[in-house]
Amino acid sequence: MSDPKRILSGMQPTNERLHLGNYEGALRNWVELQEIYKLYCCVVDWHALTTMADDPAQIARNSKEIAKDYIAAGIDPAKSTVFIQSHVKEHAELHLIFSMITPLGWLERVPTYKEKQQTVGTEREAYGLLGYPVLQAADILLYKPYGVPVGRDQAPHLELSREIGRRFNRLYGEVFPEFANIIPEDELRAKVPGLDADDDGRLRKMSKSYDNCIYLSDTADETAAKIKGAFTTPTKMRKTDPGVPEGCAVCQLLRLYSPNWQIQWEEDRQGIRGCMQNKSEFIEVLNEHLRPIRERRAAIGDADIDAILRKGAQEAREFAAQTMDEVRLAMHFV
Ligand code: TRP
């Protein structure tokens, strides 16, 4: 039997829809990788419970929409396995076993833990928040992947997953091979700025919490309206005033999407063009870029996504169940 190299990645369904930042920072890379590897592409709904336990119905709704965004972005369900974490119970079983061999100190040292602890608030902090990376280790190691494509921010989680795998192997026998980090080569694209600026006039990343996003599922008109209201050089009141493209959200986005961005920047700087021209040219290129994604998304019905996710869960379970057989055998739980 041929054994293609597997890779696995996932996103939390904490938002209703995926935005341009999610697409450029991760999805676009997955779409390319699925041509080379067997991609397992997961919506990690149990992970979303670490911050949204008060609204599981919302998590369930988000999960389906995000799966639709995966497909719309070009994940091909005939090549890749698209599934929802909670549909494959093996993730929970392996998480439980890993939770027994992971020292607390390892988890307390994870940088994202401290940040999330503050957002959630001490009184409301659940046991599951500390265990977040243990569940992620289970997600990954169940599929014995060759690599995991993620942003740099996930490096500590991946290192911890490796440590947990090594510890399991040392205690019970070799089950989990090492895996690589697959970091997108194009770091510039991975940092998509939002449409606004902070109180000090500095650009910040695209994020739902700042309400500065363009969603893959926005219509062309919604996209145009958002871009028309975007942050540009505040001192450029007239077309002839000099622009500062480095500090202008629209210019930064043009750099990512427009083949002519260098000319556009120079004309902006010299006061040969105004912000409105930048905006209308950006609307044009971005809507063109998103058109195939939107067309694919509009064609996916609820029944279609249910079928894709059912098939995905079956495929994922098939592999995960084999790994769990090996895990139980190694631990004499047979
Ligand atoms: N922690 C990841 C994030 O916030 C999501 C995630 C959960 C994940 N399990 C995973 C990513 C397994 C890659 C592989 O982005």
Boltz pocket constraint, residues with backbone or C-beta under 6 A from the ligand:
constraints:
  - pocket:
      binder: B
      contacts: [[A, 8], [A, 9], [A, 10], [A, 11], [A, 12], [A, 44], [A, 47], [A, 135], [A, 136], [A, 139], [A, 140], [A, 148], [A, 149], [A, 150], [A, 154], [A, 157]]
      max_distance: 6.0
